[in-house]
């Protein structure tokens, strides 16, 4: 009987260990702050202004996502370690259990909901065609035979992939938005697709030599994301905190700071 009990205890320990590995960066008992405030590892992008970008004056990441998360964490009494590793890396880290969640201008979509659980949407955006400021391209119909730059893993890239055969262009892929922009500016690609709010910020605030063409397409909401079936408490806290900062005016204050 004792042997059976020991085997059952061992099996339970293995199951718990697997669960922690699958659902988060580390078990709560390994966290010295667990008794006072829950702590999480959260990943984000590293070059997606105005949502997350490096402030070179302070060598810290700032932006809409960074400030919203900080306000929500303060409201809900949880702490977190932020890692700005890039969009594709953030998705991989959440799925591998290296991160508890990600916030990175990630559009809520049915295909992503197969592997991620999302918060309520916190910002609405869409994709738009972007070309060099002196380009003659005026619509997607002008992309036939052209090269389109695309950032890996994004909704704008998915849109480009969905129309490339119809429009007759090829795609070259990049890890981050600044490199994608520079490729178009340098003439090594003819166009790219990007989230409207992000490229609008870059043109207005960074003075990059690009312009938008046509209308916003593929609209959707950004959401805070965890691995499907994991960290439901974190999603609940994010939603509750989001509602509270909308009610007390902090949400509008943060968006206004970045021009929205």
VMD Tcl script that draws the C-alpha trace (Angstrom):
set ca {
  {0.00 0.00 0.00}
  {2.86 2.36 0.89}
  {4.46 1.59 -2.47}
  {1.23 2.47 -4.28}
  {0.95 5.70 -2.29}
  {4.52 6.65 -3.15}
  {3.88 5.92 -6.84}
  {0.73 8.05 -6.82}
  {2.61 10.91 -5.15}
  {5.40 10.65 -7.72}
  {2.89 10.64 -10.58}
  {1.15 13.71 -9.16}
  {4.49 15.52 -8.84}
  {5.33 14.72 -12.46}
  {1.93 15.94 -13.65}
  {2.34 19.20 -11.71}
  {5.83 19.73 -13.10}
  {4.61 19.16 -16.65}
  {1.73 21.55 -16.04}
  {4.07 24.30 -14.87}
  {6.38 23.73 -17.83}
  {3.48 23.84 -20.27}
  {1.68 26.84 -18.80}
  {4.23 29.28 -17.49}
  {7.74 30.41 -16.90}
  {8.01 29.06 -13.33}
  {5.81 27.63 -10.55}
  {4.42 30.09 -8.01}
  {6.32 28.54 -5.08}
  {9.60 29.49 -6.75}
  {8.52 33.12 -6.67}
  {9.45 34.94 -3.45}
  {6.66 37.48 -4.05}
  {3.98 34.80 -4.40}
  {2.47 35.44 -0.95}
  {1.95 39.15 -1.56}
  {1.60 39.65 -5.30}
  {1.56 37.23 -8.19}
  {4.55 37.54 -10.49}
  {4.76 36.69 -14.18}
  {7.19 36.65 -17.09}
  {5.76 38.64 -19.99}
  {7.26 39.00 -23.47}
  {6.80 41.76 -26.01}
  {8.11 43.10 -29.29}
  {11.24 45.27 -29.36}
  {10.58 47.65 -32.26}
  {6.88 48.36 -32.72}
  {6.43 52.05 -31.89}
  {4.29 53.50 -30.43}
  {3.34 50.29 -28.63}
  {6.81 49.14 -27.57}
  {10.13 50.73 -28.48}
  {13.47 51.55 -26.88}
  {13.86 54.99 -25.33}
  {17.56 55.53 -25.97}
  {17.75 58.34 -23.39}
  {16.84 55.96 -20.56}
  {17.67 52.63 -22.23}
  {14.21 51.34 -21.29}
  {11.26 50.17 -23.36}
  {8.30 52.51 -23.47}
  {5.04 52.73 -25.41}
  {1.31 52.16 -25.22}
  {1.58 48.46 -24.37}
  {4.27 49.07 -21.77}
  {2.26 51.76 -19.98}
  {-1.08 49.95 -20.19}
  {0.43 46.81 -18.69}
  {2.13 48.78 -15.90}
  {-1.14 50.52 -15.03}
  {-3.10 47.26 -15.07}
  {-0.49 45.47 -12.94}
  {-0.60 48.26 -10.36}
  {-4.40 48.15 -10.32}
  {-4.51 44.36 -9.92}
  {-1.50 43.97 -7.59}
  {0.69 41.71 -9.70}
  {4.32 42.10 -10.75}
  {6.10 40.98 -13.89}
  {9.43 40.65 -15.60}
  {9.29 42.16 -19.09}
  {11.38 40.76 -21.94}
  {11.34 42.66 -25.24}
  {12.61 39.94 -27.57}
  {10.60 40.51 -30.76}
  {7.12 39.52 -31.94}
  {7.92 36.08 -33.34}
  {10.08 35.28 -30.31}
  {7.30 36.36 -27.96}
  {4.78 34.01 -29.55}
  {7.28 31.16 -29.41}
  {8.13 31.84 -25.76}
  {4.47 31.73 -24.70}
  {3.85 28.49 -26.57}
  {7.03 26.92 -25.14}
  {6.12 27.84 -21.56}
  {9.06 30.23 -21.26}
  {6.67 33.15 -20.80}
  {3.33 33.45 -19.03}
  {1.93 35.97 -21.51}
  {2.69 38.47 -24.24}
  {1.57 41.99 -25.09}
  {2.87 43.11 -28.47}
  {0.20 44.71 -30.62}
  {-1.10 41.20 -31.30}
  {-4.37 41.12 -33.25}
  {-7.04 38.76 -31.93}
  {-7.86 36.31 -34.75}
  {-9.68 32.96 -34.95}
  {-6.55 31.09 -36.07}
  {-4.56 32.47 -33.14}
  {-7.38 31.59 -30.75}
  {-6.66 27.95 -31.52}
  {-3.38 28.20 -29.58}
  {-3.77 31.38 -27.48}
  {-6.35 32.70 -25.04}
  {-6.86 36.45 -25.32}
  {-8.01 39.27 -23.11}
  {-10.69 41.64 -24.23}
  {-9.44 43.87 -27.04}
  {-7.62 46.97 -25.84}
  {-6.89 48.80 -29.14}
  {-8.41 48.69 -32.63}
  {-6.17 48.81 -35.70}
  {-5.87 47.52 -39.27}
  {-3.37 47.02 -42.09}
  {-2.40 49.43 -44.85}
  {-0.16 49.41 -47.92}
  {3.09 51.36 -47.46}
  {5.47 52.54 -50.22}
  {8.39 54.93 -50.66}
  {7.37 58.58 -50.48}
  {8.15 59.09 -54.20}
  {6.69 55.78 -55.37}
  {4.19 55.70 -58.24}
  {2.34 52.76 -56.66}
  {-1.21 53.91 -55.90}
  {-3.07 50.67 -55.16}
  {-2.56 46.95 -54.62}
  {-3.21 46.46 -58.34}
  {0.13 48.17 -58.99}
  {2.00 45.47 -57.04}
  {2.11 43.00 -59.95}
  {5.68 41.85 -60.44}
  {6.84 43.76 -57.35}
  {8.59 42.68 -54.15}
  {6.74 43.24 -50.88}
  {8.58 43.30 -47.55}
  {6.85 41.63 -44.60}
  {7.43 41.21 -40.87}
  {7.22 37.59 -39.73}
  {4.14 36.43 -37.87}
  {2.00 39.54 -38.17}
  {-1.57 40.11 -39.30}
  {-0.38 42.54 -41.97}
  {1.88 39.82 -43.36}
  {-0.96 37.31 -43.32}
  {-3.00 39.78 -45.35}
  {-0.15 40.20 -47.84}
  {0.15 36.43 -48.17}
  {-3.59 36.14 -48.80}
  {-3.48 38.45 -51.84}
  {0.00 37.84 -53.28}
  {-1.09 35.27 -55.88}
  {-4.06 37.37 -56.95}
  {-1.93 40.52 -57.20}
  {1.19 38.81 -58.57}
  {3.86 39.97 -56.13}
  {6.53 38.13 -54.14}
  {7.27 38.50 -50.43}
  {10.56 38.84 -48.57}
  {10.48 38.44 -44.78}
  {12.03 40.36 -41.87}
  {12.13 40.06 -38.08}
  {11.28 43.67 -37.23}
  {9.50 46.72 -38.59}
  {12.49 49.14 -38.85}
  {14.42 46.73 -41.08}
  {11.31 46.18 -43.19}
  {10.84 49.95 -43.59}
  {14.47 50.51 -44.52}
  {14.31 47.82 -47.17}
  {11.48 49.71 -48.87}
  {13.23 53.07 -48.47}
  {16.43 51.66 -49.99}
  {14.52 50.29 -52.97}
  {15.26 46.64 -52.20}
  {11.51 46.09 -51.86}
  {8.71 48.03 -53.50}
  {6.21 48.08 -50.66}
  {5.18 46.59 -47.34}
  {2.00 46.16 -45.32}
  {1.93 47.48 -41.76}
  {-0.51 48.31 -38.97}
  {-1.89 51.77 -39.70}
  {-1.25 53.26 -36.26}
  {2.35 52.01 -36.25}
  {3.37 53.28 -39.68}
  {1.51 56.53 -39.02}
  {3.63 57.04 -35.90}
  {6.85 56.26 -37.79}
  {6.08 58.70 -40.60}
  {5.00 61.50 -38.25}
  {7.51 61.11 -35.44}
  {10.53 59.51 -37.07}
  {10.28 61.27 -40.42}
  {10.85 58.10 -42.44}
  {10.57 58.46 -46.22}
  {7.41 56.40 -46.67}
  {3.73 57.04 -47.35}
  {0.52 55.06 -47.00}
  {-1.63 54.10 -49.98}
  {-5.34 53.29 -50.08}
  {-7.64 52.42 -47.21}
  {-7.14 50.50 -43.98}
  {-8.00 46.82 -44.45}
  {-8.29 43.79 -42.21}
  {-9.38 45.68 -39.04}
  {-9.13 44.00 -35.66}
  {-8.38 44.45 -31.96}
  {-5.08 43.96 -30.16}
  {-5.21 41.60 -27.19}
  {-3.08 40.41 -24.28}
  {-2.37 36.70 -24.84}
  {-1.51 33.53 -22.90}
  {-1.07 29.95 -24.03}
  {-4.46 28.33 -24.58}
  {-5.76 26.76 -21.38}
  {-3.13 28.46 -19.19}
  {-2.99 31.47 -16.86}
  {-6.72 32.15 -16.84}
  {-6.21 34.18 -13.65}
  {-3.83 36.51 -15.48}
  {-6.35 37.08 -18.27}
  {-9.03 37.82 -15.65}
  {-6.78 40.32 -13.90}
  {-5.87 42.00 -17.19}
  {-9.55 42.36 -18.13}
  {-10.51 43.68 -14.70}
  {-7.61 46.12 -14.67}
  {-8.37 47.28 -18.21}
  {-11.97 48.03 -17.21}
  {-10.79 49.95 -14.15}
  {-8.24 52.12 -15.97}
  {-10.84 52.90 -18.63}
  {-13.24 53.97 -15.88}
  {-10.73 56.13 -14.01}
  {-9.34 57.86 -17.11}
  {-5.86 56.32 -17.05}
  {-6.44 54.45 -20.33}
  {-7.36 57.64 -22.20}
  {-4.42 59.44 -20.61}
  {-1.96 56.83 -21.90}
  {-3.40 56.81 -25.41}
  {-3.43 60.61 -25.56}
  {0.26 60.66 -24.63}
  {0.96 58.74 -27.86}
  {-1.40 60.75 -30.04}
  {-4.60 58.67 -29.90}
}
mol new
graphics top color blue
foreach p $ca { graphics top sphere $p radius 0.5 }
foreach p [lrange $ca 0 end-1] q [lrange $ca 1 end] { graphics top cylinder $p $q radius 0.2 }
display resetview
